[in-house]
Each structure stands twice: as structure tokens, then as C-alpha cells.
Amino acid sequence: MTPLPLIPADPETYPPLSALNDLLFCERRCFLHRVEQVWVENHHTAAGSVDHRRVHQTRDADESSLRTARGLWVVSHRLRVVGVADMVEFHPNPAGGPEIPFPVEYKRGKRRKWDNNDVQLCAQAMALEEMLGVDIPAGALFFVKSRRRQDVPFDEKLRKRTQDAATRLHDLLTQRTAPPPRPHPKCKQCSLHKVCLPDLIADPAAYRRAAAGLFRPH
């Protein structure tokens, strides 16, 4: 694979790579974050920020002895995203060639069925492939609370899902209005729950009752 030229990424046109995860978790939340610049901190987001700062700066006692790079900036011109890989291990090449990059993304808590971390990790790998001119067959997710690591193969299905997500992301960022909410159990964990009001907005009758209550004399 031949590396692409490292054209400087324009932050105005290249959204953060993590927005792919945001998009697949909830398009409405992604729009509120990336277009309307609405951000609300909660204990999940604060703890996640601390975890990422720690991994970018500190080596774990149980970490392998492989050569690693932390907090590595990556850019993909195919996906038109830019971001930071938490950690990249460099594994020996069985064929005797250059070392093979192996991105490791740190996540808080346990893996859940609606997690979209695989796409975020795959996008990091695709960016590294462009930058270094190598093929990257797999990476891993490391879950901080459980301290469990899960390998993720970058097969064609995941790569296509990642490319499709990038296309959807760029389309979303050109919209003028936020997508309608789709209430889901995961909404309760979202830091924007009280801003988004998914249950209220998705139910016109409930919305009208709430609006009428604002002006009801006491």
C-alpha cells in the first residue's frame, strides 16, 4: 500500500474522528455536539476525559513490552476525519518486514450491544494505513473499569460500515436542523438527555401538554 500525501487537515472541514462513534450512537446527539456546539458534562464524560489523559501520558504496569506511541494524531483524507489514537502498539511482522501498527482505543465501563467503538477504532486504522502505507488487519478495545481487552478484526464489513458512517457524518454536518429524536434505553445515559428531551419531543401530545403547562396560571 502506498501512503497518501500528508495534506494538512483543515479542522473546519475535517471533523474529529470520534464523531463517527457519536453519529452511530445517536445522530441527533452528534448534530447537537458538532453543529449546534451543545456540550453538557456529566460523570461519564468527565471520567472518560480523565481516562484518555491518563493513557496518553502514563504507561500501565501490565502493559506489554512492545514499542508504543501514545496520543498519536492521525488523519484520513479518504474519510475526511482527524483525531487522536489513544495508543498504537507496533507488532513484529511475521514476514520479517516493517512492524505492524496495532491501534488500541481505551473505553470506560463494559462493552454494550449499542457501542460503536469498532468503527472509531477502524477509522484510526484506516488513517494509519494511509499515513504509513501499511495494511493493518486488527486492533483492540481496552475497557478501563473491567480491565478487559477485546481484539477487533478490520474485515471488509467493518471497513464498509466505517466508510458509510463517514459519508453520513459529512451529510449530517451540512444539515440545518437536528434529526428527530428516537427514544432508546441508552438515552438515559446521554449527557444531553435534558437538552434533547427525546421522550417529550418524540410524543407530540406530551409536548403540547408540557408547553401548555408553562403558561397555565396558578
Secondary structure as GFF3:
##gff-version 3
##sequence-region A 1 218
A	DSSP	alpha_helix	19	25	.	.	.	ID=ss1
A	DSSP	alpha_helix	27	34	.	.	.	ID=ss2
A	DSSP	alpha_helix	43	57	.	.	.	ID=ss3
A	DSSP	beta_strand	67	76	.	.	.	ID=ss4
A	DSSP	beta_strand	81	91	.	.	.	ID=ss5
A	DSSP	beta_strand	100	107	.	.	.	ID=ss6
A	DSSP	alpha_helix	117	132	.	.	.	ID=ss7
A	DSSP	beta_strand	138	143	.	.	.	ID=ss8
A	DSSP	beta_strand	148	153	.	.	.	ID=ss9
A	DSSP	alpha_helix	156	172	.	.	.	ID=ss10
A	DSSP	three_ten_helix	185	189	.	.	.	ID=ss11
A	DSSP	alpha_helix	193	196	.	.	.	ID=ss12
A	DSSP	alpha_helix	198	201	.	.	.	ID=ss13
A	DSSP	alpha_helix	204	214	.	.	.	ID=ss14
###
